[in-house]
Amino acid sequence: MQSPTYLHDLLVSTLFTEGLDADPDLWELGFSALWIKRVDLDALARTFSLDLATRTPCHLGEILDHHIHDKSRWVAQVKEWAAVVPAHGYGQFPRSVSEGGRQALGLRLDINGNASFDYARDGRMIVSFDPAWPQERSGDDPHALDHLMDGLRFQTSDDDVLDDPVEGPESVSSALALIGRFTETDIATDWFLARHSRIRPIF
């Protein structure tokens, strides 16, 4: 049986292959990712100002050094979905990426300890919440993803979980699992462990 923090722990061990310290933390440098449905590579390059001539095979575990060096982004494509790391910004950006009938899922953790999960569709924010406090959801349809959240443990304030609280790593794992369920892909093998591409920006 997998640990409830499996996806979080895998992401940490994949990104921080050299280890920034004895206990690397996703919040240390911040983490952002965006999954977009039905977007071709040319449109993706335009959105993120990427130079497709620089496209090079790359594992997620290699992107941190490259991004620090030349601002490369990790670009992955599985089925109808494309993922970009780093990518996810605040508010308007996920909505704008989803314009034209697309769907976008974003997860962001910043160095100030803030986190956000966003689902946008056709230029509208459908649901947005902090994975640590999913009961405080916003958007046009805050409960649009409830049917996919069964069995996932996000931080709650209910009395019945006080003896078994949900910590940050489990909340992040649950958010990643939710993305996997929505995209009908395996977050571990299809994305984090698979070789995809890195692409430098247009300078």
Buried (B, 14 or more C-beta within 10 A) or exposed (E): EEEBBBBBBBBBEBBBEEEEEEEBBBBBBEBBBBBBBEBEBEBBBEBBEBEBEBBEEBBBBBBBEBBEEEEBBBBBBBEEBBBBBBBBBEEEBBBBBBEEEBBBBBBBBBEEEEBBBBBBBEBEBBBBBBBBBBEEBEBEBBEBBEEBBEEBBBBBEEEEEEEEEBEBBBBBBBBBBBBBBBBEBEBBEBBBBEEBBBBBBEE
